């Protein structure tokens, strides 16, 4: 890896002995969805409900103040779930602890898990290489060996380093419309096996996918997290928008792109609204 693209590694000597499970790179990402069991919640009297809400608020604040950790909270649409959380944190021990405490936070059996997904942030396998970028420069008549070429290559590495950093250590937006679904790439017969295609074929297809994706800049923020070996499908797709129409629009448009039309398998879709905690509690707890 080129010097400029090197990322800070969390894999240090001190980490080894304290029981922490920090990955070599990237963060753990947990999507958690619950039903509110209204009959259990209504057993609590007014004081008990206030105490439970305060406890959950304090827990959320504690998790949010943990280093390198983000916790988003959603009011979910449809009876698929009532409340949703998205947690990003480096250490699997913390992810596990926070998850258990969130589940128990409103008292016994009030939050009943309905769906969950474990994945990790990851680098793109298909990022532009220096050679490819250099070939593009030559086409623009910026010749190898010139000062201009070298300057462009330095800028390119700075760009890739920032891009990689943003994928591994992303900042989640506060945009209200939230969409989550898991997906896999097909491993079927008759050429429809993503994993039997060459790297060059996959890279060319992903170029088309990314080109469509970029036309949604400003309307959609996406985070693709890897879950091979971690959960039932291969990636978690998290989308944020300010308008539901754009969620429907991007997913529809991508269905026509070869990567999705030929290779994508989808899990269930979850839609939520990102809300401040007081509004969230009023809506989901009544
Ligand atoms: O990394 C980047 O942001 C740029 C290139 C890029 C990669 C490598 C990219 C861009 N994606 C990449 C990888 Mn994507 N993406 C999806 C879905 O519903 C569907 O049909 C598919 C679900 C959406 C909506 C989406 C949006 N992407 C991936 C991968 C991993 C594949 C692999 O490694 O084999 C998956 C599963 C996936 C799926 N993608 C973008 C977007 C958008 C909006 C972009 C442009 C982002 C930007 O440049 O701002």
Boltz pocket constraint, residues with backbone or C-beta under 6 A from the ligand:
constraints:
  - pocket:
      binder: B
      contacts: [[A, 124], [A, 125], [A, 126], [A, 127], [A, 167], [A, 183], [A, 185], [A, 206], [A, 209], [A, 210], [A, 212], [A, 213], [A, 214], [A, 216], [A, 217], [A, 220], [A, 222], [A, 224], [A, 235], [A, 237], [A, 239], [A, 250], [A, 251], [A, 254], [A, 255], [A, 260], [A, 264]]
      max_distance: 6.0
